[in-house]
């Protein structure tokens, strides 16, 4: 089940970044990387499922994503633009993944959140469950990590 979830998540991430942000990702092994920001979104299903997505990104990755999505130059990018694009990435990955996972269930996505890495833990935006699904990527040598935590209503907290 976990590998199936990983495959669906990876496919959803590729689709979102290629189609919306024109960012072409390469999968990489999880490595200790310094990330600069986090976007986070949690969800509940109409049935019994709930969970959250956490995207950790380098500054260069968020600039690349923002520049491509908004068709602007690097010098034109503001912190607000980076925050908005980062939250939109979390929202779109969650929606794409959940639709692929179960077309019959209806999921309610909460509003995405964003924080600089040094403030993310204080805002509860870091996922760290040992059973979370974690996939890591690079684009133009800039890192992205996406983490998915999953919970069934009958379970206290289970990550996929």
Rosetta constraint file for C-alpha pairs under 8 A:
AtomPair CA 1 CA 5 HARMONIC 6.25 0.50
AtomPair CA 1 CA 160 HARMONIC 7.98 0.50
AtomPair CA 2 CA 6 HARMONIC 6.14 0.50
AtomPair CA 2 CA 133 HARMONIC 7.32 0.50
AtomPair CA 2 CA 160 HARMONIC 5.61 0.50
AtomPair CA 3 CA 7 HARMONIC 6.17 0.50
AtomPair CA 4 CA 8 HARMONIC 6.28 0.50
AtomPair CA 5 CA 9 HARMONIC 5.99 0.50
AtomPair CA 5 CA 101 HARMONIC 7.69 0.50
AtomPair CA 5 CA 133 HARMONIC 7.79 0.50
AtomPair CA 5 CA 160 HARMONIC 7.47 0.50
AtomPair CA 6 CA 10 HARMONIC 6.00 0.50
AtomPair CA 6 CA 133 HARMONIC 6.39 0.50
AtomPair CA 6 CA 134 HARMONIC 7.84 0.50
AtomPair CA 6 CA 135 HARMONIC 7.57 0.50
AtomPair CA 7 CA 11 HARMONIC 6.17 0.50
AtomPair CA 8 CA 12 HARMONIC 6.17 0.50
AtomPair CA 8 CA 97 HARMONIC 6.54 0.50
AtomPair CA 8 CA 100 HARMONIC 6.91 0.50
AtomPair CA 8 CA 101 HARMONIC 6.96 0.50
AtomPair CA 9 CA 13 HARMONIC 6.18 0.50
AtomPair CA 9 CA 97 HARMONIC 5.70 0.50
AtomPair CA 10 CA 14 HARMONIC 6.22 0.50
AtomPair CA 10 CA 135 HARMONIC 7.15 0.50
AtomPair CA 11 CA 15 HARMONIC 6.21 0.50
AtomPair CA 12 CA 16 HARMONIC 6.23 0.50
AtomPair CA 12 CA 93 HARMONIC 6.10 0.50
AtomPair CA 12 CA 96 HARMONIC 5.63 0.50
AtomPair CA 12 CA 97 HARMONIC 5.29 0.50
AtomPair CA 12 CA 100 HARMONIC 7.85 0.50
AtomPair CA 13 CA 17 HARMONIC 6.17 0.50
AtomPair CA 13 CA 93 HARMONIC 5.81 0.50
AtomPair CA 13 CA 97 HARMONIC 7.94 0.50
AtomPair CA 14 CA 18 HARMONIC 5.92 0.50
AtomPair CA 14 CA 24 HARMONIC 7.46 0.50
AtomPair CA 14 CA 25 HARMONIC 6.76 0.50
AtomPair CA 15 CA 19 HARMONIC 5.84 0.50
AtomPair CA 16 CA 20 HARMONIC 5.56 0.50
AtomPair CA 16 CA 21 HARMONIC 7.20 0.50
AtomPair CA 16 CA 89 HARMONIC 7.46 0.50
AtomPair CA 16 CA 92 HARMONIC 6.64 0.50
AtomPair CA 16 CA 93 HARMONIC 6.26 0.50
AtomPair CA 16 CA 96 HARMONIC 7.67 0.50
AtomPair CA 17 CA 21 HARMONIC 4.94 0.50
AtomPair CA 17 CA 22 HARMONIC 6.01 0.50
AtomPair CA 17 CA 23 HARMONIC 5.22 0.50
AtomPair CA 17 CA 24 HARMONIC 6.74 0.50
AtomPair CA 17 CA 25 HARMONIC 7.61 0.50
AtomPair CA 17 CA 89 HARMONIC 7.83 0.50
AtomPair CA 18 CA 22 HARMONIC 4.53 0.50
AtomPair CA 18 CA 23 HARMONIC 5.12 0.50
AtomPair CA 18 CA 24 HARMONIC 5.61 0.50
AtomPair CA 18 CA 25 HARMONIC 7.92 0.50
AtomPair CA 20 CA 69 HARMONIC 6.49 0.50
AtomPair CA 21 CA 65 HARMONIC 5.47 0.50
AtomPair CA 21 CA 66 HARMONIC 7.42 0.50
AtomPair CA 21 CA 68 HARMONIC 5.52 0.50
AtomPair CA 21 CA 69 HARMONIC 4.77 0.50
AtomPair CA 22 CA 65 HARMONIC 7.57 0.50
AtomPair CA 22 CA 68 HARMONIC 6.12 0.50
AtomPair CA 22 CA 69 HARMONIC 7.19 0.50
AtomPair CA 23 CA 64 HARMONIC 7.63 0.50
AtomPair CA 23 CA 65 HARMONIC 6.55 0.50
AtomPair CA 23 CA 68 HARMONIC 7.57 0.50
AtomPair CA 23 CA 139 HARMONIC 6.87 0.50
AtomPair CA 24 CA 139 HARMONIC 6.14 0.50
AtomPair CA 25 CA 137 HARMONIC 5.91 0.50
AtomPair CA 25 CA 138 HARMONIC 5.60 0.50
AtomPair CA 25 CA 139 HARMONIC 5.00 0.50
AtomPair CA 26 CA 137 HARMONIC 5.30 0.50
AtomPair CA 26 CA 138 HARMONIC 5.29 0.50
AtomPair CA 26 CA 139 HARMONIC 6.30 0.50
AtomPair CA 27 CA 135 HARMONIC 7.60 0.50
AtomPair CA 27 CA 136 HARMONIC 5.92 0.50
AtomPair CA 27 CA 137 HARMONIC 4.37 0.50
AtomPair CA 27 CA 138 HARMONIC 6.57 0.50
AtomPair CA 28 CA 136 HARMONIC 5.53 0.50
AtomPair CA 28 CA 137 HARMONIC 5.15 0.50
AtomPair CA 28 CA 138 HARMONIC 6.76 0.50
AtomPair CA 29 CA 136 HARMONIC 6.44 0.50
AtomPair CA 29 CA 137 HARMONIC 7.96 0.50
AtomPair CA 30 CA 135 HARMONIC 7.30 0.50
AtomPair CA 30 CA 136 HARMONIC 5.73 0.50
AtomPair CA 33 CA 143 HARMONIC 7.54 0.50
AtomPair CA 34 CA 58 HARMONIC 7.10 0.50
AtomPair CA 35 CA 56 HARMONIC 5.97 0.50
AtomPair CA 35 CA 57 HARMONIC 5.22 0.50
AtomPair CA 35 CA 58 HARMONIC 4.58 0.50
AtomPair CA 35 CA 59 HARMONIC 7.44 0.50
AtomPair CA 35 CA 117 HARMONIC 6.68 0.50
AtomPair CA 35 CA 143 HARMONIC 7.57 0.50
AtomPair CA 36 CA 56 HARMONIC 7.39 0.50
AtomPair CA 36 CA 57 HARMONIC 5.99 0.50
AtomPair CA 36 CA 58 HARMONIC 4.86 0.50
AtomPair CA 36 CA 59 HARMONIC 5.61 0.50
AtomPair CA 36 CA 116 HARMONIC 5.96 0.50
AtomPair CA 36 CA 117 HARMONIC 5.05 0.50
AtomPair CA 36 CA 118 HARMONIC 7.82 0.50
AtomPair CA 37 CA 56 HARMONIC 5.84 0.50
AtomPair CA 37 CA 57 HARMONIC 5.46 0.50
AtomPair CA 37 CA 58 HARMONIC 6.56 0.50
AtomPair CA 37 CA 59 HARMONIC 7.22 0.50
AtomPair CA 37 CA 114 HARMONIC 7.39 0.50
AtomPair CA 37 CA 115 HARMONIC 5.80 0.50
AtomPair CA 37 CA 116 HARMONIC 4.24 0.50
AtomPair CA 37 CA 117 HARMONIC 4.49 0.50
AtomPair CA 37 CA 120 HARMONIC 7.71 0.50
AtomPair CA 38 CA 54 HARMONIC 6.73 0.50
AtomPair CA 38 CA 55 HARMONIC 5.44 0.50
AtomPair CA 38 CA 56 HARMONIC 4.60 0.50
AtomPair CA 38 CA 57 HARMONIC 6.33 0.50
AtomPair CA 38 CA 86 HARMONIC 7.89 0.50
AtomPair CA 38 CA 114 HARMONIC 5.66 0.50
AtomPair CA 38 CA 115 HARMONIC 5.49 0.50
AtomPair CA 38 CA 116 HARMONIC 6.25 0.50
AtomPair CA 38 CA 117 HARMONIC 6.01 0.50
AtomPair CA 38 CA 120 HARMONIC 6.63 0.50
AtomPair CA 38 CA 125 HARMONIC 7.17 0.50
AtomPair CA 38 CA 126 HARMONIC 7.81 0.50
AtomPair CA 39 CA 54 HARMONIC 5.90 0.50
AtomPair CA 39 CA 55 HARMONIC 5.16 0.50
AtomPair CA 39 CA 56 HARMONIC 6.76 0.50
AtomPair CA 39 CA 86 HARMONIC 5.90 0.50
AtomPair CA 39 CA 87 HARMONIC 5.59 0.50
AtomPair CA 39 CA 90 HARMONIC 6.19 0.50
AtomPair CA 39 CA 112 HARMONIC 6.84 0.50
AtomPair CA 39 CA 113 HARMONIC 5.55 0.50
AtomPair CA 39 CA 114 HARMONIC 4.37 0.50
AtomPair CA 39 CA 115 HARMONIC 6.65 0.50
AtomPair CA 39 CA 125 HARMONIC 7.45 0.50
AtomPair CA 40 CA 52 HARMONIC 7.18 0.50
AtomPair CA 40 CA 53 HARMONIC 5.62 0.50
AtomPair CA 40 CA 54 HARMONIC 4.55 0.50
AtomPair CA 40 CA 55 HARMONIC 6.29 0.50
AtomPair CA 40 CA 87 HARMONIC 7.24 0.50
AtomPair CA 40 CA 90 HARMONIC 6.27 0.50
AtomPair CA 40 CA 112 HARMONIC 5.54 0.50
AtomPair CA 40 CA 113 HARMONIC 5.14 0.50
AtomPair CA 40 CA 114 HARMONIC 6.34 0.50
AtomPair CA 40 CA 125 HARMONIC 5.91 0.50
AtomPair CA 40 CA 126 HARMONIC 7.96 0.50
AtomPair CA 41 CA 52 HARMONIC 5.60 0.50
AtomPair CA 41 CA 53 HARMONIC 5.38 0.50
AtomPair CA 41 CA 54 HARMONIC 6.78 0.50
AtomPair CA 41 CA 90 HARMONIC 6.23 0.50
AtomPair CA 41 CA 91 HARMONIC 6.66 0.50
AtomPair CA 41 CA 94 HARMONIC 7.53 0.50
AtomPair CA 41 CA 109 HARMONIC 7.12 0.50
AtomPair CA 41 CA 110 HARMONIC 6.34 0.50
AtomPair CA 41 CA 111 HARMONIC 6.54 0.50
AtomPair CA 41 CA 112 HARMONIC 4.50 0.50
AtomPair CA 41 CA 113 HARMONIC 6.36 0.50
AtomPair CA 42 CA 50 HARMONIC 7.58 0.50
AtomPair CA 42 CA 51 HARMONIC 5.64 0.50
AtomPair CA 42 CA 52 HARMONIC 3.90 0.50
AtomPair CA 42 CA 53 HARMONIC 6.21 0.50
AtomPair CA 42 CA 109 HARMONIC 6.14 0.50
AtomPair CA 42 CA 110 HARMONIC 5.76 0.50
AtomPair CA 42 CA 111 HARMONIC 7.93 0.50
AtomPair CA 42 CA 112 HARMONIC 7.52 0.50
AtomPair CA 43 CA 50 HARMONIC 5.47 0.50
AtomPair CA 43 CA 51 HARMONIC 5.53 0.50
AtomPair CA 43 CA 52 HARMONIC 6.03 0.50
AtomPair CA 43 CA 107 HARMONIC 6.51 0.50
AtomPair CA 43 CA 108 HARMONIC 5.46 0.50
AtomPair CA 43 CA 109 HARMONIC 4.45 0.50
AtomPair CA 43 CA 110 HARMONIC 5.90 0.50
AtomPair CA 44 CA 48 HARMONIC 7.74 0.50
AtomPair CA 44 CA 49 HARMONIC 5.91 0.50
AtomPair CA 44 CA 50 HARMONIC 4.10 0.50
AtomPair CA 44 CA 51 HARMONIC 6.61 0.50
AtomPair CA 44 CA 107 HARMONIC 5.55 0.50
AtomPair CA 44 CA 108 HARMONIC 5.31 0.50
AtomPair CA 44 CA 109 HARMONIC 6.77 0.50
AtomPair CA 45 CA 49 HARMONIC 4.95 0.50
AtomPair CA 45 CA 50 HARMONIC 5.77 0.50
AtomPair CA 45 CA 105 HARMONIC 6.57 0.50
AtomPair CA 45 CA 106 HARMONIC 5.70 0.50
AtomPair CA 45 CA 107 HARMONIC 4.14 0.50
AtomPair CA 45 CA 108 HARMONIC 6.13 0.50
AtomPair CA 46 CA 105 HARMONIC 6.27 0.50
AtomPair CA 46 CA 106 HARMONIC 5.35 0.50
AtomPair CA 46 CA 107 HARMONIC 6.01 0.50
AtomPair CA 46 CA 108 HARMONIC 7.66 0.50
AtomPair CA 47 CA 105 HARMONIC 6.78 0.50
AtomPair CA 47 CA 106 HARMONIC 7.85 0.50
AtomPair CA 48 CA 152 HARMONIC 5.51 0.50
AtomPair CA 48 CA 153 HARMONIC 4.76 0.50
AtomPair CA 48 CA 154 HARMONIC 7.65 0.50
AtomPair CA 49 CA 150 HARMONIC 7.33 0.50
AtomPair CA 49 CA 151 HARMONIC 5.76 0.50
AtomPair CA 49 CA 152 HARMONIC 4.67 0.50
AtomPair CA 49 CA 153 HARMONIC 6.10 0.50
AtomPair CA 50 CA 150 HARMONIC 6.04 0.50
AtomPair CA 50 CA 151 HARMONIC 5.15 0.50
AtomPair CA 50 CA 152 HARMONIC 6.40 0.50
AtomPair CA 50 CA 153 HARMONIC 7.55 0.50
AtomPair CA 51 CA 148 HARMONIC 7.29 0.50
AtomPair CA 51 CA 149 HARMONIC 5.26 0.50
AtomPair CA 51 CA 150 HARMONIC 4.35 0.50
AtomPair CA 51 CA 151 HARMONIC 5.54 0.50
AtomPair CA 52 CA 148 HARMONIC 5.83 0.50
AtomPair CA 52 CA 149 HARMONIC 5.34 0.50
AtomPair CA 52 CA 150 HARMONIC 6.79 0.50
AtomPair CA 53 CA 90 HARMONIC 7.08 0.50
AtomPair CA 53 CA 94 HARMONIC 6.93 0.50
AtomPair CA 53 CA 127 HARMONIC 7.95 0.50
AtomPair CA 53 CA 146 HARMONIC 6.93 0.50
AtomPair CA 53 CA 147 HARMONIC 5.63 0.50
AtomPair CA 53 CA 148 HARMONIC 4.67 0.50
AtomPair CA 53 CA 149 HARMONIC 6.57 0.50
AtomPair CA 54 CA 90 HARMONIC 7.50 0.50
AtomPair CA 54 CA 125 HARMONIC 7.02 0.50
AtomPair CA 54 CA 126 HARMONIC 6.61 0.50
AtomPair CA 54 CA 127 HARMONIC 6.46 0.50
AtomPair CA 54 CA 146 HARMONIC 5.71 0.50
AtomPair CA 54 CA 147 HARMONIC 5.11 0.50
AtomPair CA 54 CA 148 HARMONIC 6.60 0.50
AtomPair CA 55 CA 90 HARMONIC 6.76 0.50
AtomPair CA 55 CA 144 HARMONIC 6.98 0.50
AtomPair CA 55 CA 145 HARMONIC 5.67 0.50
AtomPair CA 55 CA 146 HARMONIC 4.55 0.50
AtomPair CA 55 CA 147 HARMONIC 6.49 0.50
AtomPair CA 56 CA 144 HARMONIC 5.73 0.50
AtomPair CA 56 CA 145 HARMONIC 5.10 0.50
AtomPair CA 56 CA 146 HARMONIC 6.48 0.50
AtomPair CA 57 CA 61 HARMONIC 6.08 0.50
AtomPair CA 57 CA 62 HARMONIC 6.48 0.50
AtomPair CA 57 CA 143 HARMONIC 6.02 0.50
AtomPair CA 57 CA 144 HARMONIC 4.71 0.50
AtomPair CA 57 CA 145 HARMONIC 6.62 0.50
AtomPair CA 58 CA 62 HARMONIC 6.43 0.50
AtomPair CA 58 CA 142 HARMONIC 6.25 0.50
AtomPair CA 58 CA 143 HARMONIC 5.79 0.50
AtomPair CA 58 CA 144 HARMONIC 6.83 0.50
AtomPair CA 59 CA 63 HARMONIC 6.18 0.50
AtomPair CA 60 CA 64 HARMONIC 6.12 0.50
AtomPair CA 60 CA 142 HARMONIC 5.88 0.50
AtomPair CA 61 CA 65 HARMONIC 6.12 0.50
AtomPair CA 61 CA 139 HARMONIC 7.27 0.50
AtomPair CA 61 CA 142 HARMONIC 5.15 0.50
AtomPair CA 61 CA 143 HARMONIC 6.47 0.50
AtomPair CA 61 CA 144 HARMONIC 7.14 0.50
AtomPair CA 62 CA 66 HARMONIC 5.98 0.50
AtomPair CA 62 CA 82 HARMONIC 6.13 0.50
AtomPair CA 62 CA 85 HARMONIC 7.86 0.50
AtomPair CA 62 CA 86 HARMONIC 6.91 0.50
AtomPair CA 63 CA 67 HARMONIC 5.88 0.50
AtomPair CA 63 CA 74 HARMONIC 6.85 0.50
AtomPair CA 63 CA 77 HARMONIC 7.30 0.50
AtomPair CA 63 CA 82 HARMONIC 6.75 0.50
AtomPair CA 64 CA 68 HARMONIC 6.14 0.50
AtomPair CA 65 CA 69 HARMONIC 6.11 0.50
AtomPair CA 65 CA 85 HARMONIC 7.39 0.50
AtomPair CA 66 CA 70 HARMONIC 5.93 0.50
AtomPair CA 66 CA 71 HARMONIC 7.91 0.50
AtomPair CA 66 CA 72 HARMONIC 7.91 0.50
AtomPair CA 66 CA 77 HARMONIC 7.39 0.50
AtomPair CA 66 CA 81 HARMONIC 6.84 0.50
AtomPair CA 66 CA 82 HARMONIC 5.94 0.50
AtomPair CA 66 CA 85 HARMONIC 5.93 0.50
AtomPair CA 67 CA 71 HARMONIC 5.45 0.50
AtomPair CA 67 CA 72 HARMONIC 5.04 0.50
AtomPair CA 67 CA 73 HARMONIC 6.09 0.50
AtomPair CA 67 CA 74 HARMONIC 6.31 0.50
AtomPair CA 67 CA 77 HARMONIC 7.14 0.50
AtomPair CA 68 CA 72 HARMONIC 7.11 0.50
AtomPair CA 69 CA 85 HARMONIC 7.80 0.50
AtomPair CA 72 CA 76 HARMONIC 6.32 0.50
AtomPair CA 72 CA 77 HARMONIC 7.16 0.50
AtomPair CA 73 CA 77 HARMONIC 6.88 0.50
AtomPair CA 77 CA 81 HARMONIC 6.27 0.50
AtomPair CA 77 CA 82 HARMONIC 7.20 0.50
AtomPair CA 78 CA 82 HARMONIC 6.48 0.50
AtomPair CA 79 CA 83 HARMONIC 6.15 0.50
AtomPair CA 80 CA 84 HARMONIC 6.08 0.50
AtomPair CA 81 CA 85 HARMONIC 6.13 0.50
AtomPair CA 82 CA 86 HARMONIC 5.97 0.50
AtomPair CA 83 CA 87 HARMONIC 6.15 0.50
AtomPair CA 83 CA 114 HARMONIC 6.24 0.50
AtomPair CA 83 CA 115 HARMONIC 7.95 0.50
AtomPair CA 84 CA 88 HARMONIC 6.12 0.50
AtomPair CA 85 CA 89 HARMONIC 6.12 0.50
AtomPair CA 86 CA 90 HARMONIC 6.50 0.50
AtomPair CA 86 CA 114 HARMONIC 7.18 0.50
AtomPair CA 87 CA 91 HARMONIC 6.22 0.50
AtomPair CA 87 CA 112 HARMONIC 5.33 0.50
AtomPair CA 87 CA 113 HARMONIC 6.19 0.50
AtomPair CA 87 CA 114 HARMONIC 6.27 0.50
AtomPair CA 88 CA 92 HARMONIC 6.04 0.50
AtomPair CA 88 CA 112 HARMONIC 7.54 0.50
AtomPair CA 89 CA 93 HARMONIC 6.05 0.50
AtomPair CA 90 CA 94 HARMONIC 6.10 0.50
AtomPair CA 90 CA 112 HARMONIC 6.69 0.50
AtomPair CA 91 CA 95 HARMONIC 6.17 0.50
AtomPair CA 91 CA 109 HARMONIC 7.74 0.50
AtomPair CA 91 CA 111 HARMONIC 7.88 0.50
AtomPair CA 91 CA 112 HARMONIC 6.30 0.50
AtomPair CA 92 CA 96 HARMONIC 5.94 0.50
AtomPair CA 93 CA 97 HARMONIC 5.93 0.50
AtomPair CA 94 CA 98 HARMONIC 6.01 0.50
AtomPair CA 94 CA 109 HARMONIC 7.91 0.50
AtomPair CA 95 CA 99 HARMONIC 6.10 0.50
AtomPair CA 95 CA 109 HARMONIC 7.85 0.50
AtomPair CA 96 CA 100 HARMONIC 6.29 0.50
AtomPair CA 97 CA 101 HARMONIC 6.03 0.50
AtomPair CA 98 CA 102 HARMONIC 6.21 0.50
AtomPair CA 98 CA 103 HARMONIC 7.63 0.50
AtomPair CA 98 CA 107 HARMONIC 7.35 0.50
AtomPair CA 99 CA 103 HARMONIC 5.12 0.50
AtomPair CA 113 CA 125 HARMONIC 7.72 0.50
AtomPair CA 114 CA 120 HARMONIC 7.80 0.50
AtomPair CA 114 CA 125 HARMONIC 7.94 0.50
AtomPair CA 115 CA 119 HARMONIC 6.05 0.50
AtomPair CA 115 CA 120 HARMONIC 5.25 0.50
AtomPair CA 115 CA 123 HARMONIC 7.83 0.50
AtomPair CA 115 CA 125 HARMONIC 7.84 0.50
AtomPair CA 116 CA 120 HARMONIC 6.06 0.50
AtomPair CA 117 CA 121 HARMONIC 7.70 0.50
AtomPair CA 119 CA 123 HARMONIC 6.63 0.50
AtomPair CA 120 CA 124 HARMONIC 6.35 0.50
AtomPair CA 120 CA 125 HARMONIC 5.17 0.50
AtomPair CA 120 CA 126 HARMONIC 6.32 0.50
AtomPair CA 121 CA 125 HARMONIC 5.72 0.50
AtomPair CA 121 CA 126 HARMONIC 5.60 0.50
AtomPair CA 127 CA 132 HARMONIC 7.98 0.50
AtomPair CA 127 CA 147 HARMONIC 7.03 0.50
AtomPair CA 127 CA 148 HARMONIC 7.91 0.50
AtomPair CA 127 CA 149 HARMONIC 7.18 0.50
AtomPair CA 128 CA 132 HARMONIC 7.15 0.50
AtomPair CA 129 CA 149 HARMONIC 7.15 0.50
AtomPair CA 129 CA 159 HARMONIC 6.52 0.50
AtomPair CA 130 CA 159 HARMONIC 7.59 0.50
AtomPair CA 131 CA 149 HARMONIC 7.66 0.50
AtomPair CA 131 CA 158 HARMONIC 7.14 0.50
AtomPair CA 131 CA 159 HARMONIC 4.79 0.50
AtomPair CA 131 CA 160 HARMONIC 5.65 0.50
AtomPair CA 132 CA 147 HARMONIC 6.41 0.50
AtomPair CA 132 CA 148 HARMONIC 5.54 0.50
AtomPair CA 132 CA 149 HARMONIC 4.88 0.50
AtomPair CA 132 CA 150 HARMONIC 7.30 0.50
AtomPair CA 132 CA 159 HARMONIC 4.60 0.50
AtomPair CA 132 CA 160 HARMONIC 5.24 0.50
AtomPair CA 133 CA 147 HARMONIC 5.62 0.50
AtomPair CA 133 CA 148 HARMONIC 5.13 0.50
AtomPair CA 133 CA 149 HARMONIC 6.72 0.50
AtomPair CA 133 CA 159 HARMONIC 7.26 0.50
AtomPair CA 133 CA 160 HARMONIC 5.74 0.50
AtomPair CA 134 CA 145 HARMONIC 7.05 0.50
AtomPair CA 134 CA 146 HARMONIC 5.80 0.50
AtomPair CA 134 CA 147 HARMONIC 4.46 0.50
AtomPair CA 134 CA 148 HARMONIC 6.52 0.50
AtomPair CA 135 CA 145 HARMONIC 5.82 0.50
AtomPair CA 135 CA 146 HARMONIC 5.43 0.50
AtomPair CA 135 CA 147 HARMONIC 6.56 0.50
AtomPair CA 136 CA 143 HARMONIC 7.37 0.50
AtomPair CA 136 CA 144 HARMONIC 5.82 0.50
AtomPair CA 136 CA 145 HARMONIC 4.36 0.50
AtomPair CA 136 CA 146 HARMONIC 6.39 0.50
AtomPair CA 137 CA 143 HARMONIC 5.82 0.50
AtomPair CA 137 CA 144 HARMONIC 5.16 0.50
AtomPair CA 137 CA 145 HARMONIC 6.25 0.50
AtomPair CA 138 CA 142 HARMONIC 5.19 0.50
AtomPair CA 138 CA 143 HARMONIC 4.46 0.50
AtomPair CA 138 CA 144 HARMONIC 5.98 0.50
AtomPair CA 139 CA 143 HARMONIC 6.71 0.50
AtomPair CA 148 CA 159 HARMONIC 7.36 0.50
AtomPair CA 148 CA 160 HARMONIC 7.28 0.50
AtomPair CA 149 CA 158 HARMONIC 7.33 0.50
AtomPair CA 149 CA 159 HARMONIC 4.45 0.50
AtomPair CA 149 CA 160 HARMONIC 6.09 0.50
AtomPair CA 150 CA 157 HARMONIC 7.59 0.50
AtomPair CA 150 CA 158 HARMONIC 5.81 0.50
AtomPair CA 150 CA 159 HARMONIC 4.32 0.50
AtomPair CA 150 CA 160 HARMONIC 5.30 0.50
AtomPair CA 151 CA 155 HARMONIC 6.63 0.50
AtomPair CA 151 CA 156 HARMONIC 7.53 0.50
AtomPair CA 151 CA 157 HARMONIC 5.41 0.50
AtomPair CA 151 CA 158 HARMONIC 4.86 0.50
AtomPair CA 151 CA 159 HARMONIC 6.05 0.50
AtomPair CA 151 CA 160 HARMONIC 7.80 0.50
AtomPair CA 152 CA 156 HARMONIC 7.87 0.50
AtomPair CA 152 CA 157 HARMONIC 7.49 0.50
AtomPair CA 152 CA 158 HARMONIC 7.04 0.50
